[in-house]
Amino acid sequence: MMNTPARATVVCTLYKFVALQDFAGLRAPIEEKLRDLEMYGTLLLAHEGINGTVAGSRTSMDRFLPWLDRQPGLCGIEVKRAYAERPPFRRIKVKLKKEIVTMGVEGLDPLKSAGTYVAPEQWNELIDDPEVLLVDVRNRYEIKVGQFRNAVNPRIASFREFPAYAEANLDPDRHKKVAMYCTGGIRCEKSTALLRERGFEEVYHLKGGILKYLETVPRSHSLWEGECFVFDERVTVNHDLESGSYDQCHACRCPITAEDRRSEKYVSGVSCPACFDRRTGQDRKRYAEREKQVLLAAQRGGTHIGSRK
């Protein structure tokens, strides 16, 4: 179970699918509130809802979340808390988007057709069922650092590729029960809705995602193996939701180990063993210049506009 040190930075991953008629009107007040509370992170707003991760002191977070809950349409947001030794973000970004998680399938509505939620406490029993096909809907670089045992890895580079994977590999006549999971639960809302609309009847997803499972299920009863990739400067978290053991290549976003950093193909902010052979000399030159500007901005106490986060 996770530790809750009094002075740690609180990191909250949150989302909600909800029809927001005036989502653009929420941008300015949310940015202002985050700035007033000295919080940082990224939030996405779209007609279909809100998604993102924010971080701040315990006091700031305890003020921000109730305030957010009072905004039009945003009550009852799904929230997962974790803790970090230092702030995992450097600036505030509230963005207006077409989708809060990009799948690229027109007309898909998770509010109407998403699969059946399964609470973390019941997840082990579900995925132990031999009739259940367990599918990890995250990107392949996320799965590299950890997953539930016996889960299918679709080997997709982005969530946009999942519909094509499902079309080619999942069959409602053969796969009678399908369970899916992702980091915080949001991608599963769309992936299960996609399968339901394609004729799958028994489709399940882990409520709150991996992060809620790690928060809820004791390590002694856990079926999770490895660490969990997160989209901030922590890179990964362990079963206690503390910062994990991986670093990240800021050229390709792939999680990297201490051994990777010792490779001759690793240059901070420029390349790693996973992407070195896929980059041109011009690419590496551009990344090197960006890394230089990021480091200079950090020395000045600011944030370069091309910053990694």
N, C-alpha and C positions, 0 to 999 in steps of 0.2 A: 504494500500500500504506500501511497506517496507521503513524503515528509512535507511539513508546512512551516518552514523556518520563518520567524517573525519579520525579518528584514529582507527577505528575498523579493525579487521582482515577480509579480504575479502575471502569468501569461494565460490569456483566455482565447480559446478558439470558439467561434460562434457562427451559427447560421440559422436561417429560417426561410422556408419557401412560403411566400404569401404574396398575393396580388397587391403591389404597391402602385397606385395610380399616379402619385406625385413623388416618385422615388428621387427625382432630381432635386426636389425641394428639401430633402433630408440631408443633402450633402453638406451645406454650409453650417447648419447647427451642430452636426456631428463633428465636423472638423474643429469648430470653435470649442466644443465641450472637451474634446481630446486635448486641445492646446491649453485650455484653462487648467486641466488636471495634470498637465505635464506627462501625458501618455503618448505612446508611439505605436505604430503598426499600420496595417493595411486592411481596409474594409472595401468591399465591392457592393454596389447598389444597382439593382435592375428592376424591371417591372415584375420579375418573378421572386424578388426577395432580397436578402442581405447575407453576406458571407465574409469571413475574414478572421484575422487574429490581431489582438491588441495586447499591450503590456504596460504595466505601471506599478506603482506602489500598492500595497494592500488597501490603504486608505483611499487612493484614487479609484481603484477598481470597485471598491464597495460603494462609491458614489456614482461611478459611470454606469454600471449595469442596471441599477434601479431607474436611473434617468433614461437609459435607452429603452427599457421596458415600457416606459410611459409614452414613447413616441408613437404616432399613428401607425397601426398595423404591426408593431414590433414587440408586442407583449408575448411572453412565453418562448423566447428564443432558446434554442438548444445551445448550452454553454458547457465547455470542458475547461477546467482549471489545471494549470501546471505551474511549476516554479523554476526560476533560473537565478543563477548567482549574479548575473548582470543583464541589463536590458538587451533583448535579442533583436531589436529594431533601432534604427537611427533617425527615422523621420515619420511623419504622419502622411498617409496617403488614403484618401477616400475617393474612389473612382466610380464613374458611371459606366455601366456595361450593358451589353445585350443579354448576357446570361451571367449568373453568379458563379456557375461552374460550366465551362464550355464543352458541350458535346456536339453541338452543331446540327441537332435534329429539330426541324421546325414542328411546332405544335405539340411537343411533348409536355405534359403537365403532371408533375409528381404529386400535386395536390389531389388529383383524381385517380391516378393509376399506379402509385408506388406500391411496392410489395409489403409484406407483413413485417412489422417491427419485431425483433427478438431482443429482450433485455439481456445485458451482459451475464446476469446470473443464470440464464437459460441457454446461453450460446453453446457451451460445451456439450450439452445433451443433444442439441440439434446437429452439430457438425460431427458428432460421433455416430450418427445414423448412417449406415452404409449406403442407403438409398439417396443420400444428399450429395449433390455435386457442389463443392465449395470453390468459389471463384474470387480471386483477389482482383479488384478492378483498378488498382493503382498502376502507376507507371513502372516500367521494369527497373529503373534505378532506385525506386523506393523499395521494391520487393527484395532487392539485392541485400539489404541490411536486416531483414526480418519478415516473417509471415507466420500464419497459422499452419501447423503441420498438415500435410496432405492437400494443401490448397493448390488450385490450378493457377499457373502464372500465364496470363495471356501474352506477355512479352510485347506490350504496347509502349510506344514512346510518349504518347499523350492520350488524354481521355477522348479526344476526337476520334481515335482509332478504335475505340471499343465497339461502336455499332457494327463496323465491318467484321471485327473479330467474332462478335455474337452471331452475325449472319452466317459466317463460315463454319463455326464450331459448336454452336448450341442449337439443339433441336427439341422442340416441345414434345415430340413423340417419344424421344429417347430419354431426355432429362426431365423426369417427372417432378423432382424437387431440386431447386437451385437456391443456394445460400450465397450471399455476397457481402463483402466488407471493404471498407476503405479507412482512411485516417480518422476522419471526424464524423462520417456518416453521410455527408452531402452528396458525394458522387454516387453512393448506393441508392439515393432517392431517385436519381435519374436512370441509373442502369437497371434497377428493378422495374421502374415504370416502362422502360423500353421493352423489356422482356414480356411484361404483362400485355402490352399492346401488340406483341408479336405472337400471342397465343399461349404463353406459359401460364399455368394456373397456380402452382405452388412455388412462389418466389419469396424469399426471406432476406432480411438484411439486419445487420448488427446495429441496434439503436445506439447512437453516440459514437459509433466507430471504434477503432482500436484504442483511441485515447480514453474513452469511457470504460472500455473493458479493462485496461491497465489500471485505471483508477479504482475500479470496483472489485475485480477478482484477485484474490491473494495469489502471490507468486506460487505457493505450494499447490494450487489448484489450476494454474494457468496452462493453457495449450498454446500460448504464444511463444515463438522461438526467435531470439535475436532482439534487435532494437527497432524503434519505429521512426521513420523519416518524418521530419516536420519542416515546414516551409519558412524557416527563419534562421537566425545565426546559431541556434543550438545544433542544427543539422539533424541530430537524432535525439531521442529520449529513451531511457531504459525502462524497465518494468516499474520503477518507482517514480516515473515521470520526471526524472532528473536528467540533466544534459548527458548525452551518451558519449561514446568513444570515437565517433567519426568526425572528420573534418569534411570540407566540401570543395570540389574544384569549381571555382567561380567562372570558368569558361564554359563548362558543359553541365554543371549542377550535379554531377555524379558524386555520391558520397565516397570518400577516400579514407584509407587506413594509414597508420604510421608507416607501414611498409611501402605503400603507394608514394608517400612523400619522399621516401629515400630513392625513388626511381630517377634515372637520368631524364625521363620523359616528364617529370613533374617540375613545373615552374609556377610559383604562387600566382594565382589569378590569370594564368596564361594557358596552361595545359596540364594534363595528367595522363597516366597510362591508358585510360579508357578513351580519351579523345585525341591524343597526340597525332595519331596517324590519319585522323579525319579532318585535321585543320591545315590550312595553307600557311605559308610563311607570312602572308599579308594578314591573315586572321590573328596569328600570334603577335604580330607587331601591333595590331590594333588593341588586343587585349592587354599587352604590356603597357601601352600608353594609358589605358583606362586604369590599370592597377596603380600606376604611378600617381595619377591624379587622385584616386581614392585615398592613397596613403598620405599624400600631401594635405588633402582636406582633413583627414583624421588628425594630423599633427597640428593643424590650425584650430582644431576643435569644432570643425564644421562637417558638412556632408556634401560630397561631390555629386552633381546632378546625375552622373552616370554610375552612381554607387551600386554595389552588388545587391543591396536590399532597400 
